[in-house]
Each structure stands twice: as C-alpha cells, then as structure tokens.
C-alpha cells in the first residue's frame, strides 16, 4: 500500500511539473508575440502620426497647427482613458486571470 501512495505522489508531482511547464511556455510565447506586435505597432503609430500631422498641417496651411491639433486629439484621448482607468484595470486583470486559469 505504501508503494502505491509513493507511486501516486510521484506521478502527481510529474503531472504538476508538466502542467507548470506547459503554462509557462505558453505564457513566454504569448509575451514574446505581444512584445513583437507592440514594437511593430509603435513604429506604425509613430509614422502614422507624423504623416497625419503633416497632412492636417497642409489642410490648415501651417504644419505647427497640424501637430497641435493632433496633440489636442491625444490629450482628449488621455482624458478619456484616465476617466475609464478603473474599468480598464478590471478588464485587464480579468483577462489575465482567465488566461492563467485556462
């Protein structure tokens, strides 16, 4: 009987190690993917904003005003995100918990 308990414990520990390895490898892959996607998106957003600043500046005949209008838009966006910060925090936390528990 003692041998069965030892064997069960050993197999259970092996299973837990395998599950932990799987979760950590999936998490590492997801983090790597998200990091690469974030860097690519950042470059895209920066170049897009430079282009939009010049485009708006062309429309209003002053590049400085074009970039100021774009900055005003981002200030408005920052205020909206700041107002919704608690909802954003809760949504991100729930997503992380759901991802780790699946």
C-alpha positions as CSV (number, residue, x, y, z in Angstrom):
1,X,0.0,0.0,0.0
2,X,2.8,2.4,0.8
3,X,4.4,1.8,-2.6
4,X,1.1,2.8,-4.3
5,X,1.0,6.0,-2.3
6,X,4.6,6.8,-3.3
7,X,4.0,6.0,-6.9
8,X,0.8,8.1,-6.9
9,X,2.6,11.0,-5.3
10,X,5.5,10.7,-7.8
11,X,3.2,10.6,-10.8
12,X,1.1,13.5,-9.4
13,X,4.3,15.7,-9.0
14,X,5.4,14.8,-12.5
15,X,2.0,15.8,-13.8
16,X,2.1,19.1,-11.9
17,X,5.6,19.8,-13.3
18,X,4.4,19.1,-16.8
19,X,1.4,21.4,-16.4
20,X,3.5,24.2,-15.0
21,X,6.0,23.8,-17.9
22,X,3.2,24.0,-20.4
23,X,1.6,27.1,-18.8
24,X,5.0,28.8,-18.6
25,X,6.0,28.0,-22.2
26,X,2.6,29.3,-23.5
27,X,3.0,32.4,-21.4
28,X,6.5,33.0,-22.6
29,X,5.4,32.6,-26.2
30,X,2.5,34.9,-25.7
31,X,4.7,37.6,-24.1
32,X,7.2,37.3,-27.0
33,X,4.4,37.6,-29.5
34,X,2.8,40.6,-27.8
35,X,6.2,42.3,-27.4
36,X,7.0,42.0,-31.1
37,X,3.5,43.1,-32.1
38,X,3.7,46.1,-29.7
39,X,7.1,47.2,-31.2
40,X,5.7,47.0,-34.7
41,X,2.5,48.8,-33.8
42,X,4.6,51.5,-32.0
43,X,6.6,52.2,-35.2
44,X,3.4,52.2,-37.2
45,X,1.7,54.6,-34.9
46,X,4.6,57.0,-34.7
47,X,5.0,57.2,-38.5
48,X,1.2,57.4,-39.0
49,X,1.1,60.4,-36.5
50,X,3.9,62.2,-38.3
51,X,2.1,61.8,-41.6
52,X,-1.2,62.9,-40.1
53,X,0.4,65.9,-38.5
54,X,1.8,67.0,-41.9
55,X,-1.5,66.2,-43.6
56,X,-3.5,68.3,-41.2
57,X,-0.9,71.0,-41.4
58,X,-1.3,71.0,-45.2
59,X,-5.1,71.4,-44.8
60,X,-4.7,74.4,-42.4
61,X,-1.7,75.8,-44.2
62,X,0.5,75.5,-41.1
63,X,2.4,72.4,-40.1
64,X,2.6,73.6,-36.5
65,X,-1.1,73.9,-36.2
66,X,-1.5,70.4,-37.7
67,X,0.7,68.9,-35.0
68,X,-1.1,70.9,-32.3
69,X,-4.5,69.7,-33.5
70,X,-3.2,66.1,-33.4
71,X,-1.7,66.8,-29.9
72,X,-5.1,68.1,-28.8
73,X,-6.8,64.9,-30.0
74,X,-4.3,62.8,-28.0
75,X,-4.9,65.0,-24.9
76,X,-8.7,64.3,-25.3
77,X,-7.9,60.5,-25.6
78,X,-5.7,60.6,-22.5
79,X,-8.5,62.3,-20.5
80,X,-11.0,59.6,-21.6
81,X,-8.6,56.8,-20.7
82,X,-7.9,58.5,-17.3
83,X,-11.7,58.7,-16.7
84,X,-12.1,55.0,-17.5
85,X,-9.0,53.8,-15.7
86,X,-10.8,51.6,-13.2
87,X,-12.8,49.8,-15.8
88,X,-9.7,49.2,-17.9
89,X,-7.8,47.9,-14.9
90,X,-10.6,45.4,-14.1
91,X,-10.9,44.3,-17.7
92,X,-7.1,43.6,-17.9
93,X,-7.0,41.8,-14.6
94,X,-9.9,39.6,-15.5
95,X,-8.3,38.8,-18.9
96,X,-5.0,37.8,-17.2
97,X,-6.7,35.7,-14.6
98,X,-8.8,34.0,-17.2
99,X,-5.7,33.3,-19.4
100,X,-3.7,31.9,-16.4
101,X,-6.6,29.6,-15.3
102,X,-7.4,28.1,-18.7
